Amino acid sequence: MPVASVQDASAQETAHTAPATSPPEPAPGAATPQPLPTPSNAAAPLAAAMADAMPVAVPQRRATDAKLLAALAVDKPQRRPDGSYFVPKPLQRMFDIRTHKAESVRTPLTVKLPGRIVPDPNAHGDVEASLLGRIEPPKTGMPVLGETVRKGQILGYVAPAIGVVDRSQVRREVARLTNEIRITAESVEILKQFWFVPFRDGKVMQAEVRLEGLRREREALLPMLQTQEVLRAAIDGVISASTAINGRIVHPGEKIFEIVNPQRLWIEAVAADPEVARGTQLVNSASAVTPEGDALDLTFIGSGLALQQQSVPLMFRIENPMEGLRVGRPVTVTVRNESKMREGIPIAREAVVNDSGGSEQVWELVEPEVFMPHTVKTEMIDGRSVLISAGLEPGARIVTHGARLLSQFQ
């Protein structure tokens, strides 16, 4: 029904039901009031229904979220029938995708060698006990693992573990040797003053030899009478091993502390092939990779002439060691042989990822929003790059950053 008809019908019903009362007459000289429009009772539900039907204004934030959800619903990554993957531009920016054009070059052939981190012999020291005794801490306390020490710093003491009877015997023996040393020294001086004594030179030489022997015997017994043996740091470095416990009995030659300088570390590698070892000696630089993937720059030091388990030992020095390296940590040493060249595509190590089957693969940017995975065969060049020898054609744009995130789509 039209709105005007509804209003007329409502007005008629109101006229029939309202009581017949006459309005008051206005006072003389007063202005006649104009009648105000009064909404009808029947029009109120209709107005409320129309208000509910009218669109409500939505905040700007809700409109933006709706647009974002719509965009994500339409532009989402998906796999195509040919094996490629569609990745929209917003997601590429989120993954920080970076690509590089692959070009084929000739690079020296590389050789991988197993190795481990060892301390520099000139920056490595052991603190050992020279006598049987009990460990005693210094005033500052026993040094702990990882503590930095300086050369000559007192790390502890060793009190000789000798009984009362043994100590008395040692003192008596030292006194006897001291008396014999004094008498023998006086005899030597007397013989030197009288030149007419027969065979004087031979007797003087024999007395001096006996005097030297007596002095060595006394020096061997004197440490047993000392109250403490001082344990001092041999080099500047960090405590990497310690067996020091307050009151522990140690024996002569037993290692108590091991000190390593973390800024001077070497790598000991082994080469089973003598030809590889011979070629390594001609290389001025090499690299190594830790199990965590950290690259280390190396400098060749030398090789041993004696075989160790039918392999040639090779020594390399780590240039500018990073923090966190541990002695004994296994590494993979990569040596580039300049005499042998290989054709391939060099690329960063992070561009090569492993698929669900464990095969190595790289991602190629086929179109602006289309990526294609390729299974490749790689060889190590150094700690930061590899050489693709098969599975990829030159000229392709390879993803060098963000490849691991793309591999999650598989």
BAGU-561396 format. One line per field, with one value per residue (C-alpha): x, z, y; residue number from 0; residue in three letters. Coordinates in pm, 1 decimal. Each point is the difference from the previous one (the first is absolute). Layout:
% BAGU-561396
X <- c(X,...)
Z <- c(Z,...)
Y <- c(Y,...)
k <- c(NUM,...)
r <- c(ALA,...)
END
This chain:
% BAGU-561396
X <- c(0.0,133.9,121.2,-249.2,-299.2,119.3,31.7,-356.0,-152.1,176.3,-126.4,-360.2,18.6,136.7,-283.6,-265.4,158.0,101.7,-249.3,-179.8,146.5,20.8,328.0,25.3,-57.5,300.6,21.7,-72.0,306.9,204.7,144.6,-176.0,230.2,68.8,-78.6,311.5,15.6,-56.8,134.1,-261.4,21.9,-19.2,287.9,248.4,45.2,32.8,268.8,189.8,-14.0,126.9,283.0,101.0,-2.5,230.2,377.0,209.4,334.4,296.2,326.8,299.5,201.9,-263.9,-14.4,379.3,-0.3,-267.3,204.4,309.8,-189.9,-141.9,344.5,144.5,-288.5,66.2,385.3,118.2,291.8,-99.6,159.9,-54.2,-43.6,346.3,169.0,59.0,-129.6,-191.4,119.5,-167.5,204.5,-106.6,120.1,328.8,60.3,-80.4,254.0,255.3,61.6,327.0,108.3,322.2,67.0,196.9,302.2,235.5,369.2,315.8,112.3,277.5,-93.5,-47.0,85.6,-172.1,205.1,-117.6,156.9,-37.3,83.6,320.2,174.4,302.7,306.5,143.2,-323.9,-80.6,127.5,-49.1,50.0,131.0,117.9,367.1,-34.4,-241.2,-222.4,-338.9,-165.6,-68.7,-189.0,143.3,-159.8,-216.3,-128.0,45.9,-42.2,-299.0,-61.5,-22.9,181.4,260.2,346.4,325.6,351.6,158.6,-330.6,-17.0,-258.7,57.1,251.8,118.4,99.3,244.7,-166.1,289.6,-28.1,182.9,251.0,66.4,43.5,257.2,193.9,-1.7,127.3,278.2,101.1,0.5,220.0,246.7,20.4,48.5,293.4,163.1,-46.4,176.1,292.4,40.9,-6.3,274.5,211.3,-26.1,114.1,298.3,107.7,-12.5,236.6,279.6,141.8,270.9,-252.9,44.2,-282.4,-156.5,-215.6,-150.9,-80.1,-158.3,-219.0,-107.7,-91.9,-203.8,-196.3,-78.0,-100.7,-244.3,-157.4,-54.8,-168.1,-241.6,-96.5,-75.3,-207.8,-208.3,-82.4,-60.3,-351.4,-116.9,72.8,-179.7,-337.1,-177.1,56.7,-146.7,-207.2,26.4,-161.8,244.7,-175.6,-281.3,-323.8,-312.6,-28.4,-128.5,54.5,43.0,32.3,78.7,-195.6,87.6,179.7,47.0,325.0,193.6,302.6,306.7,-69.7,-378.6,-180.0,-207.3,-88.8,-9.3,14.8,-93.3,7.8,-330.1,146.9,272.5,-146.0,112.3,-167.2,153.9,-120.7,96.1,41.4,-16.0,124.8,367.6,-74.4,-260.8,245.3,264.3,-243.6,-111.4,352.5,-9.3,-317.1,39.8,-353.0,-289.1,-329.3,-192.6,-364.3,-125.2,-299.4,-211.0,91.9,243.6,284.3,361.4,289.9,314.4,369.3,211.1,276.8,165.1,-34.7,161.5,240.4,-120.7,-330.6,-281.4,-235.1,123.7,-81.0,206.6,-68.0,-47.6,-1.5,-194.2,-23.7,-343.2,2.7,-209.7,-177.3,-361.8,-141.8,-128.9,263.1,93.9,317.8,-68.8,-300.9,-18.2,7.4,12.3,302.9,-34.9,315.8,-6.8,237.8,115.6,147.9,-340.4,-296.3,-370.5,-293.6,-310.2,-226.6,123.0,-269.9,-35.3,-37.8,-327.2,-161.3,22.2,-262.6,-106.2,-338.2,-209.3,204.5,335.2,103.0,161.3,-204.2,-14.5,-297.0,-20.5,-207.9,-182.0,-246.6,-53.3,-218.2,87.7,286.1,123.0,214.6,293.1,193.8,372.8,340.3,242.0,366.7,156.9,201.4,66.0,-183.6,-241.4,-76.8,-53.8,32.1,-303.7,136.1,-329.9,-374.2,-7.9,47.4,196.7,-205.2,-266.2,-90.2,64.5,-139.2,297.6,-190.5,-323.3,34.9,-57.5,-335.6,-103.9,85.2,-267.4,-267.6,93.4)
Z <- c(0.0,-73.8,287.8,-69.9,15.7,328.9,149.3,-119.3,149.6,327.9,10.1,-57.2,280.0,234.3,-85.3,84.9,327.6,141.1,237.8,-137.9,197.5,-120.0,20.4,233.3,-160.0,-15.5,203.1,-172.5,-169.7,25.7,-303.3,-122.7,56.5,-299.9,42.0,27.9,-209.1,220.7,-114.7,-6.8,212.7,-300.5,-178.4,288.1,-72.9,-368.1,68.8,221.3,-271.4,-258.9,234.9,38.0,-375.6,-56.0,-32.2,309.8,-41.6,57.7,149.7,-231.1,180.0,-57.2,-366.4,-25.0,169.7,-237.4,-299.1,139.0,57.3,-348.4,-146.8,195.0,-105.8,-365.8,-4.2,196.2,-87.7,-192.9,-197.9,-373.9,-209.8,-156.8,344.0,36.1,288.8,-16.3,270.8,10.1,29.9,358.8,115.2,-188.3,182.9,328.0,-77.1,-120.8,-321.3,-179.1,-337.3,-198.7,-362.9,-27.5,-231.7,-83.0,83.8,40.5,359.3,166.8,115.6,375.3,241.5,332.6,295.2,350.0,282.7,355.2,191.8,205.6,207.4,-125.2,157.9,76.9,171.7,195.3,343.3,268.1,371.7,167.9,346.5,43.3,329.4,201.3,201.3,84.5,-199.3,186.8,-143.7,-14.6,179.8,-303.2,-29.7,-260.4,-362.8,-175.6,-357.5,-243.5,228.1,-164.0,158.5,-57.3,-33.7,342.9,188.2,306.7,-59.4,314.3,225.2,59.9,358.2,13.3,145.4,220.0,349.7,307.3,-7.9,-369.8,39.5,279.6,-214.9,-289.5,220.9,135.0,-352.5,-115.2,294.7,-80.3,-365.7,94.9,227.2,-272.3,-253.8,229.2,70.6,-367.1,-105.6,253.3,-122.9,-356.4,103.2,190.9,-295.3,-229.3,229.7,11.3,-349.3,100.9,100.0,-227.4,-253.1,128.0,-307.4,2.9,367.9,-39.2,-287.4,198.0,302.2,-212.0,-157.4,345.8,121.3,-288.3,74.3,365.9,-94.5,-236.4,274.1,240.5,-258.6,-52.2,372.8,69.3,-162.0,253.5,280.6,-158.3,145.6,-335.8,-373.4,-194.6,-308.6,-249.7,-339.6,-282.6,-260.0,-41.0,-80.5,128.6,233.9,-229.5,232.3,375.1,250.9,296.3,316.5,340.3,198.3,-293.7,-9.7,-325.5,-128.0,-177.5,-365.6,38.3,-196.7,218.2,-235.9,-378.7,-145.8,-360.3,-179.9,-198.1,-239.5,-120.5,-124.1,-268.6,-196.3,-42.7,-314.8,-147.7,-367.4,-90.4,-355.9,-22.4,-322.5,180.5,279.5,-251.8,-176.0,329.7,78.0,-309.3,114.6,187.1,139.7,76.1,188.6,246.0,97.1,347.1,54.2,62.2,-345.0,113.7,-245.7,114.9,-200.1,24.6,-79.9,-68.1,258.8,-87.2,-20.5,187.3,-148.1,221.0,-90.1,254.1,-65.7,-360.2,-56.4,-32.1,277.7,-119.4,221.2,-71.8,198.0,51.5,-95.8,237.4,189.9,88.9,349.5,109.4,-162.9,212.1,-4.1,-146.7,-203.7,-336.6,-317.5,-375.7,-168.4,-363.1,-206.5,-353.3,-243.9,-244.5,-236.9,-78.9,-135.4,-11.8,-197.8,197.9,147.7,327.5,247.9,368.9,238.1,144.1,-345.8,8.4,215.2,55.7,-102.8,187.2,-155.0,103.1,-353.7,-58.5,-196.2,-95.7,-85.1,-335.4,-60.0,-322.6,-1.8,234.2,231.0,-106.6,148.3,-116.5,214.5,-167.6,135.2,-44.3,67.1,192.0,97.1,274.3,-108.1,338.3,323.9,-153.2,-352.5,-197.0,-364.9,-184.5,-244.1,-125.0,7.2,-92.4,-320.9,-11.8,-16.1,252.4,284.6,319.7,340.6,224.6,305.9,130.5,-167.3,327.8,44.0,-354.0,63.2,272.7,-270.7,-95.6)
Y <- c(0.0,349.4,207.8,285.6,-239.0,-143.8,345.3,100.0,-313.2,59.7,356.8,-110.5,-257.9,262.2,241.7,-262.1,-109.9,342.6,174.7,305.5,285.6,356.2,178.0,298.9,335.1,224.7,315.5,325.6,146.0,-322.6,-166.3,-303.9,-308.5,-212.3,-370.6,-225.0,-315.8,-302.3,-340.8,-265.8,-313.4,-228.2,174.0,-74.6,-376.2,77.3,260.6,-247.5,-265.7,245.5,102.6,-364.8,-45.3,296.9,-84.2,65.0,180.2,-241.4,133.2,42.4,-267.0,-268.8,90.5,-30.2,-341.6,-120.0,110.2,-174.1,-323.3,17.9,56.5,-292.7,-220.4,76.7,39.0,-299.8,-233.0,-305.6,-279.1,-15.1,-314.6,36.5,-14.7,373.5,211.4,324.9,241.6,345.3,315.6,84.4,-340.0,42.6,326.7,-172.5,-276.3,259.1,-193.0,85.8,-143.5,-15.0,-84.3,-323.6,1.7,-284.0,49.8,-204.8,-36.5,-200.3,-348.1,-30.4,-280.7,-66.3,-120.6,-96.7,195.1,122.4,316.3,-11.7,270.1,187.0,-166.0,345.0,110.0,-315.8,-92.9,-266.4,57.2,-317.7,-96.9,-84.5,-186.5,-209.7,230.4,143.0,280.1,322.1,299.4,354.5,293.8,83.1,-357.8,-269.8,113.9,-155.2,-109.6,290.5,243.3,222.6,-12.7,183.1,-133.9,-44.0,15.1,-226.3,-270.8,-208.0,-172.3,-354.7,-82.9,-295.2,-310.6,-120.8,-149.3,122.9,-286.5,40.9,374.2,-55.6,-243.6,243.7,278.8,-222.8,-101.7,363.2,98.6,-279.1,97.1,364.7,-94.1,-213.4,277.9,245.7,-237.8,-90.4,365.1,83.0,-290.7,125.9,345.7,-142.7,-214.5,301.2,193.7,-262.6,-42.0,-250.3,-271.8,-306.2,-42.3,318.6,67.0,-348.3,16.5,344.1,-123.5,-307.6,213.3,242.3,-286.5,-142.8,346.0,42.2,-338.5,87.7,324.9,-177.2,-248.6,282.7,187.1,-313.6,-18.0,369.3,15.3,-259.1,244.7,291.2,79.8,58.0,-28.7,291.8,-80.9,287.5,58.4,-62.1,222.1,249.6,-177.9,-170.2,-299.8,-276.3,-300.1,-27.8,-284.0,222.8,-80.8,136.2,-274.0,-237.8,-201.0,33.5,-188.8,135.2,74.4,1.6,275.9,231.5,287.9,35.3,352.2,84.4,334.0,16.2,257.6,-237.5,-327.2,-244.9,-278.5,-342.0,-176.4,-337.5,-91.9,-368.1,66.0,106.3,189.0,208.6,72.5,103.1,231.9,149.1,110.7,224.1,179.5,325.4,14.5,-231.9,4.2,-212.5,-44.0,-90.2,-233.1,312.9,138.1,271.5,70.0,36.7,144.7,-212.9,33.8,-306.8,-50.6,-331.7,-376.3,-286.6,-250.6,-285.3,-163.1,-11.2,-292.8,-17.5,370.7,316.1,256.7,358.8,308.9,321.0,322.5,160.3,367.3,213.5,-280.7,70.9,-31.3,-337.4,-224.5,-301.3,-205.1,-344.5,116.3,-186.1,211.4,-56.0,155.8,106.5,44.7,140.4,-167.5,266.5,-257.6,-157.8,200.1,-87.9,147.1,92.0,267.4,153.9,98.8,78.8,-293.8,131.3,-21.9,-382.0,-173.3,-360.8,-129.6,-256.5,-282.3,149.2,105.0,336.9,250.6,367.0,225.6,180.1,312.2,-93.3,292.0,297.3,-212.9,-354.9,-208.5,-340.8,-238.9,-179.5,-296.7,68.5,-152.9,220.6,5.2,204.5,305.9,157.5,57.9,253.8,-125.5,-321.3,-100.0,-138.5,-256.7,-147.5,66.2,370.2,196.1,327.1,318.6,-104.9,233.8,-193.7,91.2,78.2,123.1,-147.8,-340.9,-184.1,174.1,-89.6,-364.4,-7.6,8.1,-355.3)
k <- c(0,1,2,3,4,5,6,7,8,9,10,11,12,13,14,15,16,17,18,19,20,21,22,23,24,25,26,27,28,29,30,31,32,33,34,35,36,37,38,39,40,41,42,43,44,45,46,47,48,49,50,51,52,53,54,55,56,57,58,59,60,61,62,63,64,65,66,67,68,69,70,71,72,73,74,75,76,77,78,79,80,81,82,83,84,85,86,87,88,89,90,91,92,93,94,95,96,97,98,99,100,101,102,103,104,105,106,107,108,109,110,111,112,113,114,115,116,117,118,119,120,121,122,123,124,125,126,127,128,129,130,131,132,133,134,135,136,137,138,139,140,141,142,143,144,145,146,147,148,149,150,151,152,153,154,155,156,157,158,159,160,161,162,163,164,165,166,167,168,169,170,171,172,173,174,175,176,177,178,179,180,181,182,183,184,185,186,187,188,189,190,191,192,193,194,195,196,197,198,199,200,201,202,203,204,205,206,207,208,209,210,211,212,213,214,215,216,217,218,219,220,221,222,223,224,225,226,227,228,229,230,231,232,233,234,235,236,237,238,239,240,241,242,243,244,245,246,247,248,249,250,251,252,253,254,255,256,257,258,259,260,261,262,263,264,265,266,267,268,269,270,271,272,273,274,275,276,277,278,279,280,281,282,283,284,285,286,287,288,289,290,291,292,293,294,295,296,297,298,299,300,301,302,303,304,305,306,307,308,309,310,311,312,313,314,315,316,317,318,319,320,321,322,323,324,325,326,327,328,329,330,331,332,333,334,335,336,337,338,339,340,341,342,343,344,345,346,347,348,349,350,351,352,353,354,355,356,357,358,359,360,361,362,363,364,365,366,367,368,369,370,371,372,373,374,375,376,377,378,379,380,381,382,383,384,385,386,387,388,389,390,391,392,393,394,395,396,397,398,399,400,401,402,403,404,405,406,407,408,409)
r <- c(MET,PRO,VAL,ALA,SER,VAL,GLN,ASP,ALA,SER,ALA,GLN,GLU,THR,ALA,HIS,THR,ALA,PRO,ALA,THR,SER,PRO,PRO,GLU,PRO,ALA,PRO,GLY,ALA,ALA,THR,PRO,GLN,PRO,LEU,PRO,THR,PRO,SER,ASN,ALA,ALA,ALA,PRO,LEU,ALA,ALA,ALA,MET,ALA,ASP,ALA,MET,PRO,VAL,ALA,VAL,PRO,GLN,ARG,ARG,ALA,THR,ASP,ALA,LYS,LEU,LEU,ALA,ALA,LEU,ALA,VAL,ASP,LYS,PRO,GLN,ARG,ARG,PRO,ASP,GLY,SER,TYR,PHE,VAL,PRO,LYS,PRO,LEU,GLN,ARG,MET,PHE,ASP,ILE,ARG,THR,HIS,LYS,ALA,GLU,SER,VAL,ARG,THR,PRO,LEU,THR,VAL,LYS,LEU,PRO,GLY,ARG,ILE,VAL,PRO,ASP,PRO,ASN,ALA,HIS,GLY,ASP,VAL,GLU,ALA,SER,LEU,LEU,GLY,ARG,ILE,GLU,PRO,PRO,LYS,THR,GLY,MET,PRO,VAL,LEU,GLY,GLU,THR,VAL,ARG,LYS,GLY,GLN,ILE,LEU,GLY,TYR,VAL,ALA,PRO,ALA,ILE,GLY,VAL,VAL,ASP,ARG,SER,GLN,VAL,ARG,ARG,GLU,VAL,ALA,ARG,LEU,THR,ASN,GLU,ILE,ARG,ILE,THR,ALA,GLU,SER,VAL,GLU,ILE,LEU,LYS,GLN,PHE,TRP,PHE,VAL,PRO,PHE,ARG,ASP,GLY,LYS,VAL,MET,GLN,ALA,GLU,VAL,ARG,LEU,GLU,GLY,LEU,ARG,ARG,GLU,ARG,GLU,ALA,LEU,LEU,PRO,MET,LEU,GLN,THR,GLN,GLU,VAL,LEU,ARG,ALA,ALA,ILE,ASP,GLY,VAL,ILE,SER,ALA,SER,THR,ALA,ILE,ASN,GLY,ARG,ILE,VAL,HIS,PRO,GLY,GLU,LYS,ILE,PHE,GLU,ILE,VAL,ASN,PRO,GLN,ARG,LEU,TRP,ILE,GLU,ALA,VAL,ALA,ALA,ASP,PRO,GLU,VAL,ALA,ARG,GLY,THR,GLN,LEU,VAL,ASN,SER,ALA,SER,ALA,VAL,THR,PRO,GLU,GLY,ASP,ALA,LEU,ASP,LEU,THR,PHE,ILE,GLY,SER,GLY,LEU,ALA,LEU,GLN,GLN,GLN,SER,VAL,PRO,LEU,MET,PHE,ARG,ILE,GLU,ASN,PRO,MET,GLU,GLY,LEU,ARG,VAL,GLY,ARG,PRO,VAL,THR,VAL,THR,VAL,ARG,ASN,GLU,SER,LYS,MET,ARG,GLU,GLY,ILE,PRO,ILE,ALA,ARG,GLU,ALA,VAL,VAL,ASN,ASP,SER,GLY,GLY,SER,GLU,GLN,VAL,TRP,GLU,LEU,VAL,GLU,PRO,GLU,VAL,PHE,MET,PRO,HIS,THR,VAL,LYS,THR,GLU,MET,ILE,ASP,GLY,ARG,SER,VAL,LEU,ILE,SER,ALA,GLY,LEU,GLU,PRO,GLY,ALA,ARG,ILE,VAL,THR,HIS,GLY,ALA,ARG,LEU,LEU,SER,GLN,PHE,GLN)
END
